[in-house]
Structure formats: C-alpha cells, structure tokens
C-alpha cells in the first residue's frame, strides 16, 4: 500500500467528537497548523498562513483522544494523508484529512502525565467532571468495539499490558498522582 504518512505539529481547533460505531469507536476533530518564521527585518517571529485538517481516529485511539484532548492543546499528529474534492453549492472544494495512527501532546510547549488505560477502567480516559463518553457496552471493557480488530500484532490481536507482574509507580508517576490529587 502506498500511503502518504505525515507528521503535523499544531493545536486542536475543535473539541473531539466521539461516537461508538458497530466496529468500535470513532473520533474526529479539526487541527490547526500555523508555521512560524523568523522575520530578520523586524527581528521577531511571525505567523504564516494557518492550515486546517480533519483528524480521524478509530477504536482505542478514538476513545483515548476523547478523554485526553481539549480545544487549544498543542499536539503532534502522525497518520495517513487523505485529500478529497467535493462539489458544494456549485463550487469545487478540497478537504484534507488525516487518518491518525498516533497522537500525542507536544511536550516542547508543556508537560503531560501518561496514564495507561486498563480494560475495565474507562474512567481513566474521562476528564474530571466530564460525562462518560463511551456510552454503554462496546466500550473499553470489551464487546463490539474490540472483537475482530486487526491490531498491530496481527488479526484479532491487540497490545494489552502484561498484568502478570505487579508494578510499583515510578517517581514521575508518584509526582503525577500527587499533582492530580491537588484540588
């Protein structure tokens, strides 16, 4: 397959819309990318033209995005570039989509605390004070959203954490837990 893979650095321009489908979760949001250049004459940074993309995500990535990303947050998006043209109201329009493979916060502009999501713990992807977005069965506990998924380890496989060993939190994890408990 000759997909065009791209990596974009920018900001979430809209909130993440999450929907549960028959094949698993689906999420989308608009992503703004604004290049910055050094203006030698003015001796300051200037913003270039902002490009907007629609980012699509599926299954576990979609669910994790819905609980992790808010409007304005700096992100790095890696995925397949899809360009499509449509005719609307007599005008030909071009839309650029990214089918996300991986999404993360841009740590050059802030810090983040990673939380591994375990099956049966969907609350870890929900933001404080938010409503459960998974909506019924077919969520992260198993069910329609996970069966038949061709994961990175082959058909029907997924990368599940090894729960056979008990792990103690690292210093960073303890600090993140302390920060999360501060009102």
Secondary structure in CASP SS format (residue, H / E / C, confidence):
PFRMAT SS
TARGET T0000
AUTHOR 0000-0000-0000
METHOD secondary structure of the structure
MODEL  1
X C 1.00
X C 1.00
X C 1.00
X C 1.00
X E 1.00
X E 1.00
X E 1.00
X E 1.00
X E 1.00
X E 1.00
X E 1.00
X E 1.00
X C 1.00
X C 1.00
X C 1.00
X C 1.00
X E 1.00
X E 1.00
X E 1.00
X E 1.00
X E 1.00
X C 1.00
X C 1.00
X E 1.00
X E 1.00
X E 1.00
X E 1.00
X E 1.00
X E 1.00
X E 1.00
X E 1.00
X E 1.00
X E 1.00
X E 1.00
X E 1.00
X E 1.00
X E 1.00
X E 1.00
X E 1.00
X C 1.00
X C 1.00
X C 1.00
X C 1.00
X E 1.00
X E 1.00
X E 1.00
X E 1.00
X E 1.00
X E 1.00
X E 1.00
X E 1.00
X E 1.00
X E 1.00
X E 1.00
X E 1.00
X E 1.00
X E 1.00
X E 1.00
X H 1.00
X H 1.00
X H 1.00
X H 1.00
X H 1.00
X H 1.00
X H 1.00
X H 1.00
X H 1.00
X H 1.00
X C 1.00
X C 1.00
X C 1.00
X C 1.00
X C 1.00
X E 1.00
X E 1.00
X E 1.00
X E 1.00
X E 1.00
X E 1.00
X E 1.00
X E 1.00
X E 1.00
X E 1.00
X E 1.00
X E 1.00
X E 1.00
X E 1.00
X E 1.00
X C 1.00
X C 1.00
X E 1.00
X E 1.00
X E 1.00
X E 1.00
X E 1.00
X E 1.00
X E 1.00
X E 1.00
X E 1.00
X E 1.00
X E 1.00
X E 1.00
X E 1.00
X E 1.00
X E 1.00
X C 1.00
X C 1.00
X C 1.00
X C 1.00
X C 1.00
X C 1.00
X C 1.00
X C 1.00
X C 1.00
X C 1.00
X C 1.00
X C 1.00
X C 1.00
X C 1.00
X C 1.00
X C 1.00
X H 1.00
X H 1.00
X H 1.00
X H 1.00
X C 1.00
X C 1.00
X C 1.00
X C 1.00
X C 1.00
X C 1.00
X C 1.00
X C 1.00
X C 1.00
X C 1.00
X C 1.00
X C 1.00
X C 1.00
X C 1.00
X C 1.00
X C 1.00
X C 1.00
X C 1.00
X C 1.00
X C 1.00
X C 1.00
X C 1.00
X C 1.00
X C 1.00
X C 1.00
X C 1.00
X C 1.00
X C 1.00
X C 1.00
X C 1.00
X C 1.00
X C 1.00
X C 1.00
X C 1.00
X C 1.00
X C 1.00
X C 1.00
X C 1.00
X C 1.00
X C 1.00
X C 1.00
X C 1.00
X C 1.00
X C 1.00
X C 1.00
X H 1.00
X H 1.00
X H 1.00
X H 1.00
X H 1.00
X H 1.00
X H 1.00
X H 1.00
X H 1.00
X H 1.00
X H 1.00
X C 1.00
X C 1.00
END
